[in-house]
Amino acid sequence: MSTWAVAKQCQAVAWFLLYFRGVVPEWLSGPAAMAVLLAGFALDAGALWEAAGKPAWRHVLLPGLAASIAALLGLHFADADPGLRVAAGSLLVSAFFLSGVAALAVAWRHGSMLRRFLVIAMFVLTVVVAARGALTALQPDGSSWLSAAALQMFGFGAFYLMMLTNAFGYLLLSKEKLQGELKRLEIIDPLTDVPNRRGFYQALAPWMALARRPGQPTALIILSLDQFKRVNDSYGHNAGDAALKAMVDTCRKQLRDSDLIGRLGGAEFAIQLPRTSLADAKIVAERVRSAIANMPVKTERALISLTASMGVTTIRADDSTVSLFKRADEALQAAILRGHNQIAEASEAAEV
């Protein structure tokens, strides 16, 4: 956003100087204005590449900008034909603007309708400005169907539309990105980057519906880190956060790509195992339990050892979310009552 703001300021200064052509000195309203305008469009493209996750744009665009300004100044001091200078400026602006279009088009396949519209609109305007520059170079006095004055007005109009399209487009895309991030944070735990309770329930819903049909069951594991409060009390919340993130990373390594881990709150997590029987789910739970027990977490203050207790069950045809989690939680409590670092299945929990 800061790069985009500087770009808009450069463009405003350039248009101010161009507007007062004939009032301010020629070198100021001519080559200086075009150099500042070029910088504005180059930084515009840089802001779009930055937003696309390509911070290395400076290594390409800034040297290109320096070379372009040098070429324009060279044409001016060489007293080149005015039509040639206008054409060169138009083509160079078009090149930088086209770079911004390419940055937007990077995400074309997964882009929104707004992004696709901006790519098409900006590409068309780039073609118009480049065509204006080419016509000015080939026919500096105008053609039979378009006078030089009309061509100049046409070019300035296209330039102005380019600036407006980019400005409003960037703001709308920024708003769209922010809204998407807010929606993501509604269902993602920011610390561990896994679904929160709401997100996990949403992901579980279709598997609850499938449980009413014949086929392989879906298993659910409720995992709770044993005596986790002592970690926060003894080593601080930063150490506790590091332990939670390390535990999630360890669990992910023991799970399939189709499995899902989510954070229910505090140090309690849920693991969804699609198409997994109760017996297989217990094997997965044991693998996860062992991995956590053998995972010392290195922090600034200490090397922390963790253990976890787990309750295992499968989704039944008559289950609701409440009954499913109640049964899994009862199994978890049974595991904790056995002395922590244990696994219990729902049927065992009923006997405790």
Disulfide bonds with the S-S distance in Angstrom:
none
